[in-house]
């Protein structure tokens, strides 16, 4: 089965109460497997991550995304992480068989390799240490990773 993207920004914004879209959504970089877009609405600026329909056909995909957002939410208590917005109590949204994650937009810039300094590496190391110090066990997520990865086209 060859599932196709079914991205509907206006319907997404209406159903989730994000406001009316100003201008046109803009494709942005940031992911290899999914599509990312910047949208501005009358209520704010957002990143919409349209999850790849082929990946969402996998039996474990939905649970994996739910788990990853629980992990990101808990990690955000200790590190500068931005989990997806919870709307109506859930992070992963589904509209007409298309799954989405919606994030608040944060202004930032990527450093070029020649701009990276020791201070940046120290910040990354501190964040990594804080991730490793976080006790995620209370989430009750079973670690059933087998190491037998499946190839994705």
mmCIF file of the C-alpha atoms, coordinates in Angstrom:
data_MODEL
# 
_entry.id   MODEL 
# 
loop_
_atom_site.group_PDB 
_atom_site.id 
_atom_site.type_symbol 
_atom_site.label_atom_id 
_atom_site.label_alt_id 
_atom_site.label_comp_id 
_atom_site.label_asym_id 
_atom_site.label_entity_id 
_atom_site.label_seq_id 
_atom_site.pdbx_PDB_ins_code 
_atom_site.Cartn_x 
_atom_site.Cartn_y 
_atom_site.Cartn_z 
_atom_site.occupancy 
_atom_site.B_iso_or_equiv 
_atom_site.pdbx_formal_charge 
_atom_site.auth_seq_id 
_atom_site.auth_comp_id 
_atom_site.auth_asym_id 
_atom_site.auth_atom_id 
_atom_site.pdbx_PDB_model_num 
ATOM 1   C CA . UNK A 1 1   ? 0.000   0.000  0.000  1.00 0.00 ? 1   UNK A CA 1 
ATOM 2   C CA . UNK A 1 2   ? 1.362   3.404  -0.965 1.00 0.00 ? 2   UNK A CA 1 
ATOM 3   C CA . UNK A 1 3   ? -0.097  5.962  1.444  1.00 0.00 ? 3   UNK A CA 1 
ATOM 4   C CA . UNK A 1 4   ? 0.121   9.614  0.369  1.00 0.00 ? 4   UNK A CA 1 
ATOM 5   C CA . UNK A 1 5   ? 0.295   12.824 2.383  1.00 0.00 ? 5   UNK A CA 1 
ATOM 6   C CA . UNK A 1 6   ? -3.087  14.492 2.910  1.00 0.00 ? 6   UNK A CA 1 
ATOM 7   C CA . UNK A 1 7   ? -2.045  17.834 4.438  1.00 0.00 ? 7   UNK A CA 1 
ATOM 8   C CA . UNK A 1 8   ? -4.908  20.237 5.106  1.00 0.00 ? 8   UNK A CA 1 
ATOM 9   C CA . UNK A 1 9   ? -3.608  23.304 6.955  1.00 0.00 ? 9   UNK A CA 1 
ATOM 10  C CA . UNK A 1 10  ? -6.868  25.267 7.134  1.00 0.00 ? 10  UNK A CA 1 
ATOM 11  C CA . UNK A 1 11  ? -8.828  22.301 8.440  1.00 0.00 ? 11  UNK A CA 1 
ATOM 12  C CA . UNK A 1 12  ? -6.040  21.555 10.937 1.00 0.00 ? 12  UNK A CA 1 
ATOM 13  C CA . UNK A 1 13  ? -6.061  25.136 12.223 1.00 0.00 ? 13  UNK A CA 1 
ATOM 14  C CA . UNK A 1 14  ? -9.866  25.235 12.439 1.00 0.00 ? 14  UNK A CA 1 
ATOM 15  C CA . UNK A 1 15  ? -10.236 21.922 14.269 1.00 0.00 ? 15  UNK A CA 1 
ATOM 16  C CA . UNK A 1 16  ? -7.356  22.617 16.674 1.00 0.00 ? 16  UNK A CA 1 
ATOM 17  C CA . UNK A 1 17  ? -8.319  26.257 17.305 1.00 0.00 ? 17  UNK A CA 1 
ATOM 18  C CA . UNK A 1 18  ? -4.992  27.656 16.083 1.00 0.00 ? 18  UNK A CA 1 
ATOM 19  C CA . UNK A 1 19  ? -6.554  30.695 14.394 1.00 0.00 ? 19  UNK A CA 1 
ATOM 20  C CA . UNK A 1 20  ? -6.836  31.726 10.751 1.00 0.00 ? 20  UNK A CA 1 
ATOM 21  C CA . UNK A 1 21  ? -3.759  31.274 8.554  1.00 0.00 ? 21  UNK A CA 1 
ATOM 22  C CA . UNK A 1 22  ? -1.910  34.429 7.556  1.00 0.00 ? 22  UNK A CA 1 
ATOM 23  C CA . UNK A 1 23  ? -0.031  34.047 4.263  1.00 0.00 ? 23  UNK A CA 1 
ATOM 24  C CA . UNK A 1 24  ? 0.998   30.667 2.919  1.00 0.00 ? 24  UNK A CA 1 
ATOM 25  C CA . UNK A 1 25  ? 2.541   27.778 4.878  1.00 0.00 ? 25  UNK A CA 1 
ATOM 26  C CA . UNK A 1 26  ? 6.263   27.506 4.165  1.00 0.00 ? 26  UNK A CA 1 
ATOM 27  C CA . UNK A 1 27  ? 8.150   24.222 3.928  1.00 0.00 ? 27  UNK A CA 1 
ATOM 28  C CA . UNK A 1 28  ? 11.125  24.207 6.309  1.00 0.00 ? 28  UNK A CA 1 
ATOM 29  C CA . UNK A 1 29  ? 14.049  21.872 6.845  1.00 0.00 ? 29  UNK A CA 1 
ATOM 30  C CA . UNK A 1 30  ? 14.419  19.836 9.966  1.00 0.00 ? 30  UNK A CA 1 
ATOM 31  C CA . UNK A 1 31  ? 13.434  16.299 9.177  1.00 0.00 ? 31  UNK A CA 1 
ATOM 32  C CA . UNK A 1 32  ? 14.327  13.517 6.815  1.00 0.00 ? 32  UNK A CA 1 
ATOM 33  C CA . UNK A 1 33  ? 11.317  11.251 7.181  1.00 0.00 ? 33  UNK A CA 1 
ATOM 34  C CA . UNK A 1 34  ? 8.479   13.740 7.656  1.00 0.00 ? 34  UNK A CA 1 
ATOM 35  C CA . UNK A 1 35  ? 7.435   17.120 6.241  1.00 0.00 ? 35  UNK A CA 1 
ATOM 36  C CA . UNK A 1 36  ? 7.786   20.294 8.291  1.00 0.00 ? 36  UNK A CA 1 
ATOM 37  C CA . UNK A 1 37  ? 6.016   23.614 7.706  1.00 0.00 ? 37  UNK A CA 1 
ATOM 38  C CA . UNK A 1 38  ? 6.001   27.050 9.282  1.00 0.00 ? 38  UNK A CA 1 
ATOM 39  C CA . UNK A 1 39  ? 2.564   28.614 9.580  1.00 0.00 ? 39  UNK A CA 1 
ATOM 40  C CA . UNK A 1 40  ? 1.509   31.935 11.005 1.00 0.00 ? 40  UNK A CA 1 
ATOM 41  C CA . UNK A 1 41  ? -2.038  32.391 12.210 1.00 0.00 ? 41  UNK A CA 1 
ATOM 42  C CA . UNK A 1 42  ? -4.038  35.094 13.910 1.00 0.00 ? 42  UNK A CA 1 
ATOM 43  C CA . UNK A 1 43  ? -3.131  33.381 17.215 1.00 0.00 ? 43  UNK A CA 1 
ATOM 44  C CA . UNK A 1 44  ? 0.572   32.674 16.775 1.00 0.00 ? 44  UNK A CA 1 
ATOM 45  C CA . UNK A 1 45  ? 3.414   31.092 14.849 1.00 0.00 ? 45  UNK A CA 1 
ATOM 46  C CA . UNK A 1 46  ? 3.718   27.319 14.641 1.00 0.00 ? 46  UNK A CA 1 
ATOM 47  C CA . UNK A 1 47  ? 5.656   24.464 13.132 1.00 0.00 ? 47  UNK A CA 1 
ATOM 48  C CA . UNK A 1 48  ? 3.458   21.698 11.755 1.00 0.00 ? 48  UNK A CA 1 
ATOM 49  C CA . UNK A 1 49  ? 5.117   18.328 11.371 1.00 0.00 ? 49  UNK A CA 1 
ATOM 50  C CA . UNK A 1 50  ? 3.102   16.210 8.941  1.00 0.00 ? 50  UNK A CA 1 
ATOM 51  C CA . UNK A 1 51  ? 4.041   12.636 9.760  1.00 0.00 ? 51  UNK A CA 1 
ATOM 52  C CA . UNK A 1 52  ? 4.982   10.395 6.862  1.00 0.00 ? 52  UNK A CA 1 
ATOM 53  C CA . UNK A 1 53  ? 1.928   8.238  5.990  1.00 0.00 ? 53  UNK A CA 1 
ATOM 54  C CA . UNK A 1 54  ? 4.152   5.286  5.003  1.00 0.00 ? 54  UNK A CA 1 
ATOM 55  C CA . UNK A 1 55  ? 5.749   5.277  8.449  1.00 0.00 ? 55  UNK A CA 1 
ATOM 56  C CA . UNK A 1 56  ? 2.375   5.660  10.163 1.00 0.00 ? 56  UNK A CA 1 
ATOM 57  C CA . UNK A 1 57  ? 1.253   2.370  8.548  1.00 0.00 ? 57  UNK A CA 1 
ATOM 58  C CA . UNK A 1 58  ? 3.677   0.510  10.819 1.00 0.00 ? 58  UNK A CA 1 
ATOM 59  C CA . UNK A 1 59  ? 1.894   -1.207 13.718 1.00 0.00 ? 59  UNK A CA 1 
ATOM 60  C CA . UNK A 1 60  ? 4.131   0.427  16.353 1.00 0.00 ? 60  UNK A CA 1 
ATOM 61  C CA . UNK A 1 61  ? 4.352   3.938  14.849 1.00 0.00 ? 61  UNK A CA 1 
ATOM 62  C CA . UNK A 1 62  ? 1.480   5.581  16.725 1.00 0.00 ? 62  UNK A CA 1 
ATOM 63  C CA . UNK A 1 63  ? 2.611   4.252  20.108 1.00 0.00 ? 63  UNK A CA 1 
ATOM 64  C CA . UNK A 1 64  ? 6.227   5.231  19.371 1.00 0.00 ? 64  UNK A CA 1 
ATOM 65  C CA . UNK A 1 65  ? 5.210   8.847  18.657 1.00 0.00 ? 65  UNK A CA 1 
ATOM 66  C CA . UNK A 1 66  ? 3.024   8.982  21.764 1.00 0.00 ? 66  UNK A CA 1 
ATOM 67  C CA . UNK A 1 67  ? 5.928   7.622  23.832 1.00 0.00 ? 67  UNK A CA 1 
ATOM 68  C CA . UNK A 1 68  ? 8.419   10.057 22.305 1.00 0.00 ? 68  UNK A CA 1 
ATOM 69  C CA . UNK A 1 69  ? 6.194   13.015 23.162 1.00 0.00 ? 69  UNK A CA 1 
ATOM 70  C CA . UNK A 1 70  ? 5.793   11.776 26.751 1.00 0.00 ? 70  UNK A CA 1 
ATOM 71  C CA . UNK A 1 71  ? 9.589   11.540 26.962 1.00 0.00 ? 71  UNK A CA 1 
ATOM 72  C CA . UNK A 1 72  ? 10.040  15.022 25.453 1.00 0.00 ? 72  UNK A CA 1 
ATOM 73  C CA . UNK A 1 73  ? 7.482   16.487 27.861 1.00 0.00 ? 73  UNK A CA 1 
ATOM 74  C CA . UNK A 1 74  ? 9.234   14.975 30.873 1.00 0.00 ? 74  UNK A CA 1 
ATOM 75  C CA . UNK A 1 75  ? 12.683  15.964 29.570 1.00 0.00 ? 75  UNK A CA 1 
ATOM 76  C CA . UNK A 1 76  ? 11.489  19.559 29.120 1.00 0.00 ? 76  UNK A CA 1 
ATOM 77  C CA . UNK A 1 77  ? 11.423  19.840 32.926 1.00 0.00 ? 77  UNK A CA 1 
ATOM 78  C CA . UNK A 1 78  ? 15.235  19.457 32.960 1.00 0.00 ? 78  UNK A CA 1 
ATOM 79  C CA . UNK A 1 79  ? 16.483  20.585 29.554 1.00 0.00 ? 79  UNK A CA 1 
ATOM 80  C CA . UNK A 1 80  ? 15.500  23.167 26.927 1.00 0.00 ? 80  UNK A CA 1 
ATOM 81  C CA . UNK A 1 81  ? 13.283  20.759 24.966 1.00 0.00 ? 81  UNK A CA 1 
ATOM 82  C CA . UNK A 1 82  ? 10.117  21.671 23.086 1.00 0.00 ? 82  UNK A CA 1 
ATOM 83  C CA . UNK A 1 83  ? 7.522   18.916 23.059 1.00 0.00 ? 83  UNK A CA 1 
ATOM 84  C CA . UNK A 1 84  ? 4.575   19.066 20.679 1.00 0.00 ? 84  UNK A CA 1 
ATOM 85  C CA . UNK A 1 85  ? 1.609   21.124 21.847 1.00 0.00 ? 85  UNK A CA 1 
ATOM 86  C CA . UNK A 1 86  ? -1.046  19.172 23.675 1.00 0.00 ? 86  UNK A CA 1 
ATOM 87  C CA . UNK A 1 87  ? -4.388  20.049 22.161 1.00 0.00 ? 87  UNK A CA 1 
ATOM 88  C CA . UNK A 1 88  ? -7.497  18.488 23.689 1.00 0.00 ? 88  UNK A CA 1 
ATOM 89  C CA . UNK A 1 89  ? -5.124  16.508 25.920 1.00 0.00 ? 89  UNK A CA 1 
ATOM 90  C CA . UNK A 1 90  ? -3.148  14.846 23.124 1.00 0.00 ? 90  UNK A CA 1 
ATOM 91  C CA . UNK A 1 91  ? 0.068   15.634 21.275 1.00 0.00 ? 91  UNK A CA 1 
ATOM 92  C CA . UNK A 1 92  ? -0.433  13.703 18.042 1.00 0.00 ? 92  UNK A CA 1 
ATOM 93  C CA . UNK A 1 93  ? -3.337  14.967 15.959 1.00 0.00 ? 93  UNK A CA 1 
ATOM 94  C CA . UNK A 1 94  ? -5.143  13.040 13.220 1.00 0.00 ? 94  UNK A CA 1 
ATOM 95  C CA . UNK A 1 95  ? -7.280  14.694 10.578 1.00 0.00 ? 95  UNK A CA 1 
ATOM 96  C CA . UNK A 1 96  ? -8.551  12.687 7.592  1.00 0.00 ? 96  UNK A CA 1 
ATOM 97  C CA . UNK A 1 97  ? -5.949  9.922  8.121  1.00 0.00 ? 97  UNK A CA 1 
ATOM 98  C CA . UNK A 1 98  ? -3.046  12.411 8.216  1.00 0.00 ? 98  UNK A CA 1 
ATOM 99  C CA . UNK A 1 99  ? -1.124  12.606 11.495 1.00 0.00 ? 99  UNK A CA 1 
ATOM 100 C CA . UNK A 1 100 ? 0.447   15.832 12.750 1.00 0.00 ? 100 UNK A CA 1 
ATOM 101 C CA . UNK A 1 101 ? 2.547   17.204 15.577 1.00 0.00 ? 101 UNK A CA 1 
ATOM 102 C CA . UNK A 1 102 ? 2.196   20.956 16.196 1.00 0.00 ? 102 UNK A CA 1 
ATOM 103 C CA . UNK A 1 103 ? 4.896   22.998 17.916 1.00 0.00 ? 103 UNK A CA 1 
ATOM 104 C CA . UNK A 1 104 ? 5.155   26.622 18.965 1.00 0.00 ? 104 UNK A CA 1 
ATOM 105 C CA . UNK A 1 105 ? 7.621   28.453 16.712 1.00 0.00 ? 105 UNK A CA 1 
ATOM 106 C CA . UNK A 1 106 ? 10.887  29.461 18.355 1.00 0.00 ? 106 UNK A CA 1 
ATOM 107 C CA . UNK A 1 107 ? 13.253  31.880 16.652 1.00 0.00 ? 107 UNK A CA 1 
ATOM 108 C CA . UNK A 1 108 ? 16.758  30.542 16.386 1.00 0.00 ? 108 UNK A CA 1 
ATOM 109 C CA . UNK A 1 109 ? 19.662  29.991 14.081 1.00 0.00 ? 109 UNK A CA 1 
ATOM 110 C CA . UNK A 1 110 ? 21.886  27.091 13.177 1.00 0.00 ? 110 UNK A CA 1 
ATOM 111 C CA . UNK A 1 111 ? 25.577  27.581 13.663 1.00 0.00 ? 111 UNK A CA 1 
ATOM 112 C CA . UNK A 1 112 ? 27.921  26.887 10.803 1.00 0.00 ? 112 UNK A CA 1 
ATOM 113 C CA . UNK A 1 113 ? 30.809  24.537 11.652 1.00 0.00 ? 113 UNK A CA 1 
ATOM 114 C CA . UNK A 1 114 ? 33.296  27.417 11.796 1.00 0.00 ? 114 UNK A CA 1 
ATOM 115 C CA . UNK A 1 115 ? 31.067  29.252 14.333 1.00 0.00 ? 115 UNK A CA 1 
ATOM 116 C CA . UNK A 1 116 ? 30.993  26.433 16.874 1.00 0.00 ? 116 UNK A CA 1 
ATOM 117 C CA . UNK A 1 117 ? 33.102  27.108 19.975 1.00 0.00 ? 117 UNK A CA 1 
ATOM 118 C CA . UNK A 1 118 ? 33.971  25.208 23.139 1.00 0.00 ? 118 UNK A CA 1 
ATOM 119 C CA . UNK A 1 119 ? 31.195  27.030 25.006 1.00 0.00 ? 119 UNK A CA 1 
ATOM 120 C CA . UNK A 1 120 ? 28.635  25.486 22.618 1.00 0.00 ? 120 UNK A CA 1 
ATOM 121 C CA . UNK A 1 121 ? 30.098  22.018 23.132 1.00 0.00 ? 121 UNK A CA 1 
ATOM 122 C CA . UNK A 1 122 ? 29.934  22.486 26.922 1.00 0.00 ? 122 UNK A CA 1 
ATOM 123 C CA . UNK A 1 123 ? 26.254  23.463 26.664 1.00 0.00 ? 123 UNK A CA 1 
ATOM 124 C CA . UNK A 1 124 ? 25.518  20.367 24.580 1.00 0.00 ? 124 UNK A CA 1 
ATOM 125 C CA . UNK A 1 125 ? 27.441  18.178 27.036 1.00 0.00 ? 125 UNK A CA 1 
ATOM 126 C CA . UNK A 1 126 ? 25.499  19.633 29.975 1.00 0.00 ? 126 UNK A CA 1 
ATOM 127 C CA . UNK A 1 127 ? 22.186  18.993 28.228 1.00 0.00 ? 127 UNK A CA 1 
ATOM 128 C CA . UNK A 1 128 ? 23.236  15.446 27.365 1.00 0.00 ? 128 UNK A CA 1 
ATOM 129 C CA . UNK A 1 129 ? 24.230  14.821 30.994 1.00 0.00 ? 129 UNK A CA 1 
ATOM 130 C CA . UNK A 1 130 ? 20.876  16.208 32.177 1.00 0.00 ? 130 UNK A CA 1 
ATOM 131 C CA . UNK A 1 131 ? 19.058  13.853 29.786 1.00 0.00 ? 131 UNK A CA 1 
ATOM 132 C CA . UNK A 1 132 ? 20.983  10.898 31.221 1.00 0.00 ? 132 UNK A CA 1 
ATOM 133 C CA . UNK A 1 133 ? 20.199  12.049 34.768 1.00 0.00 ? 133 UNK A CA 1 
ATOM 134 C CA . UNK A 1 134 ? 16.456  12.187 34.074 1.00 0.00 ? 134 UNK A CA 1 
ATOM 135 C CA . UNK A 1 135 ? 14.466  9.299  35.524 1.00 0.00 ? 135 UNK A CA 1 
ATOM 136 C CA . UNK A 1 136 ? 11.987  8.325  32.818 1.00 0.00 ? 136 UNK A CA 1 
ATOM 137 C CA . UNK A 1 137 ? 10.863  5.140  34.601 1.00 0.00 ? 137 UNK A CA 1 
ATOM 138 C CA . UNK A 1 138 ? 7.693   6.749  35.948 1.00 0.00 ? 138 UNK A CA 1 
ATOM 139 C CA . UNK A 1 139 ? 6.393   6.939  32.380 1.00 0.00 ? 139 UNK A CA 1 
ATOM 140 C CA . UNK A 1 140 ? 6.079   3.153  32.396 1.00 0.00 ? 140 UNK A CA 1 
ATOM 141 C CA . UNK A 1 141 ? 7.330   2.800  28.839 1.00 0.00 ? 141 UNK A CA 1 
ATOM 142 C CA . UNK A 1 142 ? 8.586   -0.710 28.166 1.00 0.00 ? 142 UNK A CA 1 
ATOM 143 C CA . UNK A 1 143 ? 11.990  -0.911 26.504 1.00 0.00 ? 143 UNK A CA 1 
ATOM 144 C CA . UNK A 1 144 ? 11.212  -3.641 23.994 1.00 0.00 ? 144 UNK A CA 1 
ATOM 145 C CA . UNK A 1 145 ? 13.808  -2.533 21.447 1.00 0.00 ? 145 UNK A CA 1 
ATOM 146 C CA . UNK A 1 146 ? 15.164  -5.636 19.760 1.00 0.00 ? 146 UNK A CA 1 
ATOM 147 C CA . UNK A 1 147 ? 17.960  -4.098 17.758 1.00 0.00 ? 147 UNK A CA 1 
ATOM 148 C CA . UNK A 1 148 ? 16.467  -5.573 14.605 1.00 0.00 ? 148 UNK A CA 1 
ATOM 149 C CA . UNK A 1 149 ? 15.761  -2.388 12.709 1.00 0.00 ? 149 UNK A CA 1 
ATOM 150 C CA . UNK A 1 150 ? 13.662  -2.328 9.599  1.00 0.00 ? 150 UNK A CA 1 
ATOM 151 C CA . UNK A 1 151 ? 14.914  -0.546 6.506  1.00 0.00 ? 151 UNK A CA 1 
ATOM 152 C CA . UNK A 1 152 ? 12.857  2.379  5.251  1.00 0.00 ? 152 UNK A CA 1 
ATOM 153 C CA . UNK A 1 153 ? 12.796  3.627  1.689  1.00 0.00 ? 153 UNK A CA 1 
# 
